[in-house]
């Protein structure tokens, strides 16, 4: 599975960005896709996930501001980010996860930088 993330950039507080993650390869095996982020000096943490059935999950700090969605025809997952705050500044990574009996396989995109600053 290969993941290509795009859409990061510099935005003012209160602004919006949409991240995209295009997947290719053996994507039929993927159960969950998601977005993670890593701020300077911090660990990488999950932001939002979406299952193959469309069930979504968000961390509390982005609920009501971020929306994760997927376009199965384009094999692409999106993260719409609204009302951005400086604390959203991070490198955002796309993740694809295959859950097998007794094992989990994670695939990562290259990361895209989101900077929220005036």
N, C-alpha and C positions, 0 to 999 in steps of 0.2 A: 504494500500500500504506500503510495506517495501522496503527500499533502503539500499544496502550494497556497500559502496565506498571502493576503494583500489587503490594502485599505488603510493602513496606519498613517499617522501624520501628526501635525501640530494643530491643535484646536483650542479656542478660548473656552474658559469655564462657561458652562451652560450650552455649549455647542454639541454637535452630533457628528458621529462617524459611523460608517458601516464597514465591518471587516468581512472578508470573503475567504473561504477555504475550499479549494477545488481538490477533489480526491480522485485518484486513478489507481489502477491495479486491481487487486482482488478485493474489491470493496464489498462484495456480497457477504463476506464473512464478518463485516463490522457490525457490532451491536449498538454501540454508543459513540456519538461524536460530541466534542465539546471544545470549549475555549478555556484556556488557563492564562494566567498572567504572572509575571515576575517583576516586581519593583526592585530598584537598586538596593542591594544589601539584604534582600529578603528571599524567602524560598518561593518556588513556583506553586501557586494555588489555583484550584478550580474556580471558574467564574460562572459558567453555565454549561449544561449538557442537554442533549436531545437523543432519545432512543430511536431505534429503527421504526418504532411504532408512533413516534411523534411526541412522546411524553417529555416534558421539559422540567428542568430544575435549575434554580439560581441561588447564589449566595445572597444573604440578606441585604448586603450593602448595595446590590445592583437591582434588586426587585423593584419593578415599576419604572426603571430607567432603561434597562437592557432587554433586548428580545433576541432569542436564538431561534433560528428557523432553518429549514432545509429544502432544497429543490432537488428531488430525486432524479428528475430528468437530466439535470445538469451535474449531478453528483457533487453538489456544492452546499456548504453550510455557511450561514451568515450570522453575524452578531451586530445587530443594530444597537448603537449606543447613543442615548439621548441624555440631556442634562448632565453632561460630563463634568466631573469635579477634578481638581488637581490630584487628589488621591487615587484617581483612576490611571494616573501615569504609570506605564509599565510596558514591558515587552509582552505582547500577547501571542500565545502559541495555540495553534489548532491541534487537536488530538483526536485520534481514531482508536477505538478500543474493541478488541475481539475477546469475548469471554468464552473460554473453553472449560471443559471439566478439568479442574485442578490447575488451571493456568489462565493468566491474563496477558494478552499481547497489546502493547501500546505503540502507536506510531505517532510521530510528531512532525509538524511543519517547521519551517525555518524561523518563525517568529517575525512579528511586525511591531514596530515601535509606535506607541500612542503617547503623545505628550500633551497634557492639558495645562495650559499656562497663558496668562495674559501678557 
